[in-house]
Amino acid sequence: MSTSSMSAASAPTRVGKSYLFVPGDRPERFAKAAASGADRIIIDLEDAVAPASKPAARAAALDWLRTGAPAMVRINGCDTPWFHDDLRMLEDFAAAGLMVPKADAEVMAAVAAAAADTPRAELVALVETVAGWASARQILATGPTVRLAFGNIDFALDSGLADGDDTLAAVRAALVLESRLAGRPAPIDGVSLELTDAAVIARHAQQSKRWGFGGKLCIHPRQVEAVNLAFRASPQDCDWARRVLDAAGTSGGAAVALDGKMIDRPVIERARRILAEAG
């Protein structure tokens, strides 16, 4: 078995599914975001914050982290004057997740060098450019806790490709496959701009799961429930998985069928994965 296959087989399964952005200069929203049901809240110091408000946003994020409340922080890019101050703010909070915008191999190398003394429990590289997409394999090689996320809106702008229907399906597939090859959790899909139509939000979340993503970025608390439901194994899925494993366990290694279909190793592995993700 190859090294990549071994690492892929041992990739962690209990990872975040829903990641909710909250503007760093709106601390009154932090608690509401934390109570939304999202697996992670992302205190955003980058796109959601005007330049004049960057110091205040950083201070608000620091106050939140000092309470011991869990959070991820999206820092400003390494080509901005706020990058090093953002990283220094996180030095005493190794448990806080770190999201790096406009990630590519060079950017992630700079982050790794600047934060060498503070290993991160979770480090998300936000792929928002063609250069980032092209260096996905190198990004994943920069550290053992790196997970990819897709910045679909910025990527569409950079690439000239519209993010609609399946236009960016090949880009998304590459991120999913590179993550699998590296033995990392499935990447996090980008945002949906729909805020009010629950059916549309649910469809977008279900589409992300079909594309092979392991979670989705959210920009409003109303999106969280649909994302959680889309990425959670249904009771029907769990029942099927248990019956598969029961049938396989009683067959003594012999070929066996369930519901008129043959159970083989990939089916058994899929059943195990469903139950592992369901907890």
C-alpha positions in Angstrom: 0.0 0.0 0.0 1.3 3.5 -0.9 2.0 6.1 1.7 -0.8 8.3 0.2 -3.3 5.4 0.4 -2.4 4.7 4.0 -2.8 8.3 5.0 -6.1 8.6 3.1 -7.4 5.5 4.9 -6.6 7.1 8.2 -8.0 10.6 7.5 -10.1 11.9 10.3 -13.9 11.8 9.8 -15.3 13.9 12.6 -14.6 17.3 11.2 -16.6 20.5 10.7 -19.4 20.5 8.3 -20.8 24.1 8.7 -18.6 27.1 8.9 -20.3 30.4 9.6 -18.6 33.8 8.9 -19.3 36.6 11.3 -17.7 40.1 10.8 -14.9 40.8 13.2 -16.1 44.4 13.8 -19.5 43.2 14.9 -18.8 41.5 18.3 -22.5 41.8 19.3 -23.1 39.0 16.7 -20.4 36.6 17.9 -22.7 34.9 20.5 -25.6 34.6 18.1 -23.3 33.0 15.5 -22.0 30.6 18.2 -25.6 29.6 19.1 -26.6 29.1 15.4 -25.7 25.4 15.4 -22.7 25.9 13.1 -19.8 23.5 13.8 -17.4 26.4 13.5 -17.8 30.2 13.6 -15.2 32.2 11.6 -14.5 35.6 13.0 -13.7 37.4 9.8 -10.9 40.0 9.9 -10.6 40.2 6.1 -13.3 40.9 3.5 -16.1 41.8 5.9 -14.1 44.5 7.6 -13.3 48.0 6.3 -9.6 49.0 6.5 -10.3 51.6 9.2 -12.0 49.0 11.4 -9.3 46.3 11.2 -7.7 47.1 14.6 -11.1 47.1 16.3 -12.0 43.8 14.7 -8.7 42.2 15.8 -9.3 43.5 19.4 -12.9 42.1 19.4 -11.6 38.7 18.1 -9.0 38.7 20.9 -11.6 39.5 23.5 -13.7 36.5 22.3 -10.8 34.1 22.3 -9.8 35.1 25.8 -13.2 33.9 27.0 -12.2 30.4 25.9 -15.0 30.3 23.4 -14.1 28.2 20.3 -13.7 30.0 17.0 -11.8 30.1 13.8 -10.3 33.4 12.6 -9.9 34.4 9.0 -6.8 36.6 8.9 -5.9 39.3 6.4 -3.8 38.3 3.4 0.0 38.1 3.7 0.3 41.0 1.2 -1.6 43.4 3.5 -0.2 45.5 6.4 -2.4 43.6 8.9 -1.1 40.1 8.3 1.6 39.9 10.9 -0.4 41.6 13.6 -3.3 39.1 12.9 -0.9 36.2 13.3 0.7 37.6 16.5 -2.8 38.0 18.0 -3.3 34.3 17.6 0.0 33.2 19.1 -1.5 32.5 22.5 -4.5 30.6 21.1 -3.2 27.5 19.4 -6.7 25.9 19.7 -8.2 28.6 17.6 -8.6 27.6 13.9 -6.9 29.7 11.3 -8.3 30.4 7.8 -5.9 31.8 5.3 -7.4 33.9 2.4 -6.1 33.8 -1.2 -4.1 30.7 -0.4 -1.5 29.3 -2.8 1.8 27.5 -2.2 3.8 30.7 -1.6 1.2 32.2 0.8 1.0 29.0 2.8 4.7 28.8 3.1 4.8 32.3 4.4 2.1 31.5 7.0 4.0 28.4 8.0 7.2 30.4 8.5 5.4 33.2 10.4 3.5 30.8 12.7 6.1 28.1 13.1 5.9 28.2 16.9 2.1 27.9 17.1 0.9 24.6 15.6 -2.7 24.9 14.7 -5.4 22.3 15.5 -7.1 23.4 12.3 -5.7 25.3 9.4 -8.0 26.1 6.5 -6.5 27.3 3.2 -9.1 29.2 1.2 -8.5 28.6 -2.5 -9.8 31.7 -4.3 -7.5 32.0 -7.3 -6.4 30.0 -10.2 -2.9 30.0 -8.7 -4.3 28.5 -5.5 -6.2 25.8 -7.4 -3.1 24.9 -9.4 -1.0 24.5 -6.3 -3.5 22.6 -4.2 -1.2 19.6 -3.8 1.6 21.9 -2.6 -0.8 23.7 -0.2 -1.8 20.4 1.4 1.9 19.5 1.8 2.6 22.5 4.0 1.3 21.0 7.2 -0.6 18.1 8.7 -3.7 20.0 9.7 -4.3 21.8 6.5 -7.8 21.5 4.9 -8.9 23.1 1.7 -11.9 25.4 1.3 -13.2 26.8 -2.0 -13.6 30.6 -2.3 -16.0 30.3 -5.2 -17.0 33.9 -5.6 -13.4 35.2 -5.7 -12.3 32.3 -7.9 -15.0 33.1 -10.4 -13.8 36.7 -10.6 -10.1 35.6 -10.9 -10.8 32.9 -13.5 -13.5 34.6 -15.6 -15.7 31.5 -15.1 -19.2 32.0 -13.8 -20.1 30.0 -10.7 -23.3 28.6 -11.9 -24.7 25.1 -12.6 -21.6 22.9 -13.2 -19.3 25.5 -14.7 -16.7 25.0 -11.9 -17.3 21.3 -11.4 -13.8 20.4 -12.7 -12.3 22.9 -10.3 -14.2 21.5 -7.4 -13.4 17.9 -8.3 -9.7 18.7 -8.3 -9.9 20.0 -4.8 -11.8 17.0 -3.6 -9.4 14.5 -5.3 -6.2 16.3 -4.1 -7.6 16.3 -0.5 -8.3 12.6 -0.8 -4.8 11.9 -2.2 -3.2 13.8 0.7 -5.3 11.9 3.2 -7.1 15.0 4.4 -10.7 15.6 5.2 -12.9 16.4 2.2 -12.7 20.2 1.4 -15.2 22.8 2.4 -17.4 24.2 -0.4 -17.9 27.9 -0.9 -20.8 30.1 0.0 -24.3 30.3 -1.4 -25.5 33.9 -1.8 -29.1 32.9 -1.2 -30.2 34.1 2.2 -34.0 33.7 2.3 -35.2 30.8 0.2 -34.8 27.7 2.3 -35.3 25.3 -0.6 -32.6 26.9 -2.6 -30.2 26.9 0.3 -30.9 23.2 0.9 -30.4 22.4 -2.8 -27.0 24.2 -2.8 -25.9 22.3 0.3 -27.0 19.0 -1.1 -25.2 19.8 -4.4 -22.0 20.5 -2.4 -22.2 17.0 -0.8 -22.8 15.3 -4.2 -19.7 17.0 -5.5 -17.7 15.3 -2.8 -17.2 18.2 -0.3 -17.3 17.5 3.4 -18.8 20.8 4.5 -19.8 24.3 3.4 -19.1 27.9 4.2 -22.1 30.0 5.4 -22.6 33.7 5.4 -25.9 33.8 7.5 -27.2 31.8 10.4 -30.3 30.9 8.3 -28.0 28.8 6.1 -26.6 26.6 8.9 -29.5 24.2 9.4 -29.7 23.3 5.7 -25.9 22.7 5.6 -26.0 20.5 8.7 -28.9 18.5 7.4 -27.3 18.0 4.0 -24.0 16.7 5.4 -25.6 14.6 8.2 -26.3 10.9 7.5 -30.1 10.4 7.5 -31.8 7.8 9.7 -32.4 5.8 6.5 -28.7 5.9 5.6 -27.7 4.8 9.1 -30.3 1.9 9.1 -29.0 0.7 5.7 -25.4 0.9 6.9 -26.1 -1.1 10.0 -27.9 -3.8 8.0 -24.9 -3.9 5.6 -22.5 -4.4 8.4 -24.7 -7.0 10.1 -25.0 -9.0 6.9 -21.3 -8.8 6.2 -20.5 -9.8 9.8 -22.7 -12.9 9.7 -21.6 -14.1 6.2 -18.2 -15.3 7.5 -16.4 -13.6 4.6 -18.6 -15.3 2.0 -20.4 -13.3 -0.7 -23.7 -12.0 0.5 -26.6 -9.9 -1.0 -28.8 -7.3 0.7 -31.9 -5.9 -0.8 -31.1 -7.7 -4.1 -27.6 -6.2 -4.3 -24.2 -7.7 -3.7 -22.3 -6.5 -0.7 -18.6 -6.1 -1.5 -15.7 -4.3 0.1 -16.5 -0.7 -1.2 -20.1 -1.1 0.0 -18.9 -2.2 3.5 -16.4 0.7 3.6 -19.2 3.1 2.7 -21.4 1.7 5.4 -18.6 2.1 8.0 -18.0 5.7 6.9 -21.7 6.6 7.2 -21.9 5.3 10.8 -18.5 7.0 11.7 -19.7 10.4 10.4 -23.1 9.9 12.2 -21.2 9.4 15.5 
